[in-house]
Amino acid sequence: MQTAGSMISCGLLVVLLSVGPRVFAVESSARMPEFSKALAAILDNSEELIEKSRQSYVRDVIKIDPHLREHAIDSITIYRKGMPILRAALPDGLGPISSMWLGFPYRIKGHKRVHTWDGDLEDFIPASASLSASPFVNFDGDAIPEVVVCHDNENAGNQYTVYSLGPKARVLGVIDAWRSCAQFVDVDGDGRCEALARDTTFLGWHACNAGSPMPLVVLKAGRSRLELSPSVMRAAPPSAKRQREILAAWSNACRPDGQAKGRSIFERTGKLDVFTLSPVVWGDMLHLIYSGNSNVAFRLLDRFWPRNAYTDSMETAETTKEDCSCKRVYTSKARFVKMFLGQIRHSPYIDELRLLNRGDKWLVK
């Protein structure tokens, strides 16, 4: 049986396993989540969440009762005026170390939010934050309390379901946090809770899971689901100096192992200039798009990728059925952009991303 101290590493991703929430700590030079030690200590709160979830909670006519087992809880019943309105249990098929817990929002005092295009959780959750004493939250601004019921999907991630606890419990939204976690906090001080999660549309897209970019999304309660909040996600574009630094970082990320700095990353192959495209490139592009700066993302790509250059790391073609050998396929910049846009259109937040980047020709339908 795995314990809180056991670890599995895949490339640069370190997964901490425990009974309860799966904590995914990322160590990467790509533009993946980068936390200060103080904030990382706060976010690694699985034991605190499990312990708090073992208690009963009451607000007015609402009562939450967990059903305990040896290590944690496997179901939760919620009552309104003494009558059950919700019973949530672990899905069938999960292993013995899986469990449920309640989502507790963070309390923040005196924090001035400053969101940057390449920022992450630290932009919204300061190191001084602490978990609320109560799991009751307010996502939609009405007088009916909500609660977040969570369970892990073993090593794949966690699922979070937001319930409104009216006379009949109803689902406000579901977050499937594959290879990631979600946090809950009122980021803009309007009295309504937001969810901080990851868009996993590019998980495993032409890269291993550990190296795949998963941009942060800030979600608010919408009419029928949790929706990305353009007003909170929008950030100023990087300065001209910062853009030059981004281009230099892309060159270093695409540089072949052992190649000295200063040498071209392009290899002459016949009449073509060929290079290996790193996920750092489309990771930064995603961060720019998810902060309302898609025009900057594609301008930087144009500056970085010469018109007559091709990458051989995006596609392969099988040559024979007998030995399943593959030949190199050279992908042009135009072809990459088409592939990239085709993938991002699978995002559950594509409509909000178009609103966030209104007027950008790249994200039109």
N, C-alpha and C positions, 0 to 999 in steps of 0.2 A: 504493500500500500504506500502511495506517495504521501509525503508530509509537506508541511510548509517549507521545509528546508531543502527539498529535492528540486533539481533544476534540469531542464532539457534545453540545449542550445541548438539552433539551426542557423548556420552562418553567423549573422550578427544579431539575431533575435534571441533573447533569453526569456524563457517562459517560466514563471514561478508557479508551481502547482501547490494547491492546498485544498483542504475541504472548505468550499465556499467560492467566492468570486475568483475567477482566474485573472491574475495580474500579469499584464504583458509589458515588460520593461524592454525598451528598445535602445540598443547601443549601435549607432550607425553614423558614418560620416556623410551619408546622404541626408537630404532635408527631411528627416523623420523627426518624431517628437523628441525634443531635447529639454530636459528638466534640470533645474537646480537640485542639489542634494536635499535642500530643505523641503522643496515641493514634492520631490520624489518620495520622501519619507511620509508626507501627508497622504499622497495618493495610494501608497501601499497600505491600505487600511482594511484589508480583508478580514483580519481577526476582529477588529472593532465592529465592522458591519455585521458579522455573524453573531457576535455577543449581543449587540443592540437588538438584532432581529429575533432573539430568543424571548424577548419580553412582550407583554401585551400592552396595547396603547389605546387610549380612549380620548375622543374629542367630541363633546356634545353627545349626539345620539349614535356616534360611530364607535365601534370597538373592533380592534384587530387582534386576533388570537392565532399565534403560531402553533404548529403541531411538531413537537420535538422528537428527535431521534437521537442516536448516540452522540453524533458529532455536531449536528446542526438541525435544520428543519427541512421537512419534505413536503409540507403543504401549509396553507394559510387560509383561515376562514375570517371573513369580515361581516360584522353584524350591523344592522341599522335598526334602532329601536328594538333590539333584542331578536330581530329576524335576520337570518342569513341572506345576504345579497351577493356574496361571492365566495367561492371556494376554489383556490388555485393550488394545483399540485404539480410535482415534477412530471414532465412528459415521460411516457413509457420508453424504455430502451436506453436510458442513461445509466451509467455505471454506479457502483456503490459509493464513490467519493463525490458524486454530484450532490448539490443541495440548492436550497432556495434562501433568499434573504430579501430584506426590504431596502429600497434606495433612500438614503438620507441626504437631503440637500446640504450644501456647504453654507456656513454663516460667514459673512464678510463684513468687516467694520472699517470704514474709512479708506476703502481701496478705490483709487481712481483708475478706471480702465483705460489702457492705451493699447489698442490693437494695431499690430504692424503686419505687413503683407506676409512675412515669413515667421510670424509669431505663432505661439501654440498655447497650451493650457495656462502657462504663466501669465499670458495677457489677461486672463479672466479669473484665475484662482491664485491669489497671493499665498506666499508661504505662511502667513499668519492665519489662514482660514482654518476652520474646524467644522466637524460634522454637527448638524443640528441635533438637539435632543429628541426631536419628534420626527417621524416619517411622513407626517401629513404635509402636503405641498399644495400650491395653487398655480396651475399652469395656464388656465384660461380666464382668470380674473373674475369668475362668478363666486357665489357664496358657498358652493359645494366643494368640499375638500377632495383632493386626489391623493393617490398613493402609487408608488412605483414598486411593482413586484418583479423580482429578478430570479433567474436561475442560470447556472452555467451550462454550456454545451460541451462538457468535458474539456478537452484541450483545444477545441475550435474557437472558443470565445464565450460570450455571455449574451443573454437575451433579457431585455428590460421592457415591461409592459406597464403603461400608465393607465390607471383606472380612475374614472370619476365615480365618486361614491354617493350618487343620488339614490332615490327610491329603488331604481334598478341600476346596478353597476354597469358602466359601459366603458369601452376601450377608447382612450383618446389618441393613443399611438403606440407603436411597437418599434423598438430599436434592436436589430440583430447586429451585435457588435462582434463581428468575426475577427479573431486575432487581436482584439482590442477591448477596451472598457469604456463605459460612459460615466460622466459625472453630471451633477445637477446643482445649479446655482442660479440666482437672479443676477445676471451679468450686467443689466442696464439700469437696475434700481427702480423698475416700474412696478414692483410688487408681484410680478409673475415669474415663475421659475422657468429657466431654460435648460435644455440638455446639451451637453458637450459630447460629441461622438465623432466617429470616423466614417468617411465615405470610402467603402472598400471596393469601389468599382474597378480600380486598377490593381487589386490584390492578385498577384500571380500573372499579370499581363506582361509577357516577354521578360520576366524577371522572377527569381525565386521569391517566395512569400516574405522572407526576411528582408529583402532589398526593395520590396514594393512600396511605393508611396501611398499613404492613406491620409489625405488632407483632413484637417479638423473642420467640423461643421457645428454651427450653433443653431439649435432647433427650438422653435416655438410651437405652441399649440395652434393648429389650423382648424379648418372646418371639419376635416375627416381624418387628419393624420398630423404628425409632427412635421413641420415644414422648416426649411432653411430660412434664416432671417437675414435678408440682404442688408438691412440697415446696420445690424451688428457686425456682419462679416466684412463690410466694406472697409478698406484701409488705403492709405496714401501709397502711390507707387514708389518703387525704390529710386533713389537719387541716381544721377549719372555716374557718380563714383561707385555706388553700390552695384549698378548694372555692369560696370567693367569688372568688378570683383566676381559677379555671378558668372560672366563669360570665362574668366580665368579658372574658376572652380569647375566649370563644365569641361574645360580642356584637361585639367588634371584628372577628373573622374574618367574621362574617355582615353586617357593615355595608357598605352600598353604597359604591362608590368615590366619594370626594369628600364624603361625608356627614360633618358635624362630629360629634365625640364628644359624648355627652350627649343627642343626638336618638334617638328610637325607631328601631329597625331595621325596624319593621313599617310597611308601606305599606297604607293603607286602599284596598281595591278592592271597590267595591260594599258589601256587608255583611261582607266578610272582611278580616282583618288578614293580610297576606301578607309573607313575607320569603324571602331566599335562604339556604339552608342550606349551610354550609361543611363540607368533609370534616374540618376541624379538630374538629368536634363528634363525629362518629363515630370519629375517630382517638383522641381522649381516652377515649371510651367503651370502645374496644377495649383500650387500655392498662389501664384499670381492670379489665375482665373478665379479662385475661390475668395479672393480679396477684391474682386472687381477690376482687375488689371489685365484682362486677357489680351488687349492690344499690345501691352508691353511684352507679354509672354511670346507672342508670335514675332514681334520685332526682334527680340533677342535671338530667337531661333534663326531668323534670317541672317543676322549678323554672325552667328556661330557656324552655321552650316552653309558652305559654299554651294553654288548652284550645280557644279559639276562633280560634287562629292556624293558618295553612297555609303550606307552602312551595311555590314554583312552580319549583324547580330540580331536582326528583327525577324527574319523569315528563313525557312529552309525548304528544300524540295527533295522528295524521295526520288532516287534515280532508278533503283531496281527493287522489285518485290522480294527477290531472293535473299539479298543481304541487308535490306533496309538501310542502305547507305544514303547519305544526304549530300547534296552539292550546295555550294554557297549561292545564296540569292542576294543580289545587291538591291537595296531599297533606297529609292530616291527621297529627297526631302518632301516632295509633293505626295509621294506614296505614304510616307510616315505621317504627315499631317492628316491625310484621309483616314488612316488607321486610328490615329489618336482621337480624332473627332468622332469616328464611329464608335469608339469605346466610351467616350465621355457621355454620349447620348444615351447610354444604358444607365446612367446615374439616376437614382430615384429623385434627385434634386435638380434635374436638368432645367425644369421650368423656372425655378428660382435662380439658377445660375444665369440663365438668359436675361432675367430681370436685373440681376446684379451687374451684368456686363451689357446693359442695354445699348444698342447701337453698334455693337461689334459684329462685323460681317461673318466672323468665324463660327459663332454659335447659333446662327439662324437655323430654322428648321429645314 
